[in-house]
Amino acid sequence: MHEPESDGRIGCTVTLVRDNDKNIIVDPGGIRTSDQIIKMLEKENLTADHIDFVFLTHCHYDHFKNIGQFPNATVIEYQGAWNNDRISSRKQKFFSDNIEIVKTPGHSRDSMSLVVKTEIGIIAIVGDLWWQENYPIFDKVAENNDVLAIERAKMLVLADYVIPGHSGMFKTK
C-alpha cells in the first residue's frame, strides 16, 4: 500500500511494508487526517495496533505528522529506535534479511531509505531523495544537492523500483 498525495498539496507517500509477521509503516505524515490511515489499514485487514514499526525516511513534518497513530510501534529514525521513552541503536536487527536501512543524505543529513527485496525485485522507499520520478532535478530545500546527486546515482544501481517521497513507484532500469 502506498498512497501519494496527488492534488498538489504538501504530503508524502505513506507505505506499508510486510516483513514476515512484522508490519512497517513508512512516513505516516502524508495523510491529511489520521482516520485516512486507519481506512487504508482496514483495506489490508489491519489496525494501528498491528503496526510494529514506523520508519521515518527523515524528520520533516510532512513525513511524520501522524506518527501518534501508532503508540505501540517502535519508531526508527536517524538517531535510533524509539520504544516509548527509550532509545536504542538503529544498528540493531529489526527486520529480516529482506530489508536494509540505508543512509541517503542530501535532502537532509538525517535521510534514510528502506530497501526491500520483493518478488518483483528490489524496492527502495526513499523519502525525499526524489519527490517523484525525475523531480526535482535541483532540490531547492536540500541541504546538499551534490550529495543528493551521488545518493540518487547509488540508489538507481541498487534498486529496481523506487517509491519517492511524494508520488507513486517508478522503475529504475
C-alpha positions as CSV (number, residue, x, y, z in Angstrom):
1,M,0.0,0.0,0.0
2,H,1.4,3.4,-0.9
3,E,-0.8,6.4,-1.2
4,P,0.7,9.5,-2.7
5,E,-0.9,12.9,-2.5
6,S,-1.9,13.8,-6.0
7,D,-3.7,17.2,-5.7
8,G,-0.7,19.5,-5.3
9,R,-0.8,19.6,-1.5
10,I,2.3,19.0,0.5
11,G,2.0,15.5,1.8
12,C,4.2,12.4,1.5
13,T,3.8,8.9,0.2
14,V,2.7,6.5,3.0
15,T,3.9,3.0,2.5
16,L,3.0,-0.3,4.3
17,V,5.7,-3.0,4.3
18,R,5.1,-6.5,5.5
19,D,8.1,-8.4,6.6
20,N,7.2,-11.9,7.7
21,D,5.0,-11.3,10.7
22,K,6.0,-7.6,11.1
23,N,4.1,-4.6,9.8
24,I,6.0,-1.4,9.0
25,I,4.6,2.0,8.1
26,V,7.0,4.3,6.3
27,D,6.4,8.1,6.7
28,P,3.0,8.3,8.2
29,G,2.8,12.1,7.7
30,G,1.4,12.3,4.2
31,I,-2.3,11.7,5.1
32,R,-4.2,14.8,6.0
33,T,-6.2,13.2,8.7
34,S,-5.4,10.2,10.9
35,D,-8.6,8.4,10.1
36,Q,-7.4,8.2,6.4
37,I,-4.5,6.0,7.7
38,I,-7.0,3.8,9.6
39,K,-9.1,3.4,6.4
40,M,-6.0,2.5,4.4
41,L,-5.0,-0.1,7.0
42,E,-8.6,-1.6,7.1
43,K,-8.2,-2.3,3.4
44,E,-5.3,-4.5,4.4
45,N,-7.2,-6.1,7.3
46,L,-5.0,-4.2,9.8
47,T,-5.5,-1.7,12.6
48,A,-3.0,0.8,14.1
49,D,-2.3,-1.8,16.8
50,H,-1.0,-4.2,14.1
51,I,1.9,-1.8,13.2
52,D,5.1,-3.0,14.8
53,F,7.4,-0.3,13.3
54,V,7.2,3.2,12.0
55,F,10.2,4.1,9.8
56,L,10.9,7.7,9.1
57,T,12.9,8.5,6.0
58,H,13.7,11.9,7.5
59,C,12.4,14.2,10.2
60,H,10.4,16.7,8.2
61,Y,6.8,17.3,9.4
62,D,5.2,16.2,6.2
63,H,6.7,12.8,6.8
64,F,5.9,12.2,10.5
65,K,2.7,14.2,11.1
66,N,0.6,11.2,12.1
67,I,3.1,9.3,14.0
68,G,1.0,9.3,17.1
69,Q,-1.5,6.9,15.5
70,F,0.9,4.1,16.3
71,P,1.6,4.4,20.1
72,N,2.7,0.7,20.4
73,A,5.1,0.8,17.4
74,T,8.9,1.1,17.6
75,V,9.9,4.3,15.7
76,I,13.0,4.0,13.7
77,E,14.7,7.3,12.6
78,Y,18.2,8.5,12.1
79,Q,19.1,8.8,15.8
80,G,17.9,5.3,16.7
81,A,14.9,3.2,17.5
82,W,12.4,4.7,20.0
83,N,10.2,2.4,22.0
84,N,8.1,4.8,24.2
85,D,10.7,6.8,26.1
86,R,13.6,4.6,25.4
87,I,16.0,4.8,22.5
88,S,18.3,2.0,21.3
89,S,20.8,1.8,18.4
90,R,19.4,1.8,14.9
91,K,22.0,-0.7,14.1
92,Q,20.0,-3.4,15.8
93,K,18.5,-6.1,13.7
94,F,14.7,-5.3,13.5
95,F,13.8,-6.9,10.2
96,S,14.5,-10.0,8.2
97,D,17.4,-10.2,5.7
98,N,15.0,-8.9,3.1
99,I,15.1,-5.3,4.4
100,E,18.0,-3.0,4.8
101,I,18.2,0.5,6.2
102,V,20.5,2.7,4.0
103,K,21.7,6.3,4.8
104,T,20.8,8.6,1.9
105,P,21.8,12.1,2.9
106,G,21.4,15.1,0.6
107,H,17.9,16.3,1.1
108,S,18.6,16.3,4.8
109,R,21.5,15.0,6.8
110,D,19.2,12.6,8.6
111,S,17.7,11.0,5.4
112,M,17.5,7.2,5.2
113,S,15.9,4.8,2.8
114,L,14.3,1.4,3.4
115,V,15.4,-1.1,0.8
116,V,13.2,-4.1,0.5
117,K,13.8,-7.4,-1.5
118,T,10.4,-8.5,-3.0
119,E,9.1,-10.9,-5.6
120,I,9.2,-8.3,-8.3
121,G,12.7,-7.0,-7.4
122,I,14.3,-4.6,-5.0
123,I,12.1,-1.7,-4.0
124,A,13.7,1.4,-2.3
125,I,11.4,3.6,-0.2
126,V,13.5,6.8,-0.4
127,G,11.6,9.7,1.2
128,D,12.7,12.9,-0.5
129,L,15.7,11.5,-2.3
130,W,13.2,12.1,-5.1
131,W,9.9,13.8,-4.6
132,Q,8.6,12.0,-7.7
133,E,10.2,10.4,-10.7
134,N,12.8,12.7,-12.2
135,Y,11.8,15.6,-9.9
136,P,13.2,17.8,-8.6
137,I,16.4,17.8,-10.5
138,F,17.6,20.6,-8.2
139,D,16.0,20.3,-4.7
140,K,15.6,23.9,-3.5
141,V,15.2,22.7,0.1
142,A,18.0,20.2,0.1
143,E,20.9,20.6,2.5
144,N,23.4,19.5,-0.2
145,N,22.4,18.9,-3.8
146,D,25.9,17.5,-4.7
147,V,25.5,14.7,-2.0
148,L,21.9,14.2,-3.1
149,A,23.0,13.5,-6.7
150,I,25.6,11.0,-5.5
151,E,23.0,9.2,-3.4
152,R,20.5,9.1,-6.2
153,A,23.1,7.5,-8.5
154,K,23.8,4.8,-5.9
155,M,20.1,4.1,-5.5
156,L,19.5,3.8,-9.2
157,V,22.1,1.0,-9.3
158,L,20.8,-0.7,-6.1
159,A,17.1,-0.7,-6.7
160,D,14.8,-2.0,-9.4
161,Y,11.9,0.3,-8.3
162,V,11.8,3.5,-6.2
163,I,8.9,4.8,-4.1
164,P,9.7,8.5,-3.9
165,G,8.6,10.8,-1.1
166,H,5.6,12.4,-2.9
167,S,4.4,10.2,-5.7
168,G,3.9,6.7,-6.9
169,M,6.5,4.0,-7.5
170,F,8.7,4.1,-10.6
171,K,11.0,1.6,-12.4
172,T,14.7,2.4,-12.4
173,K,16.0,0.1,-15.0
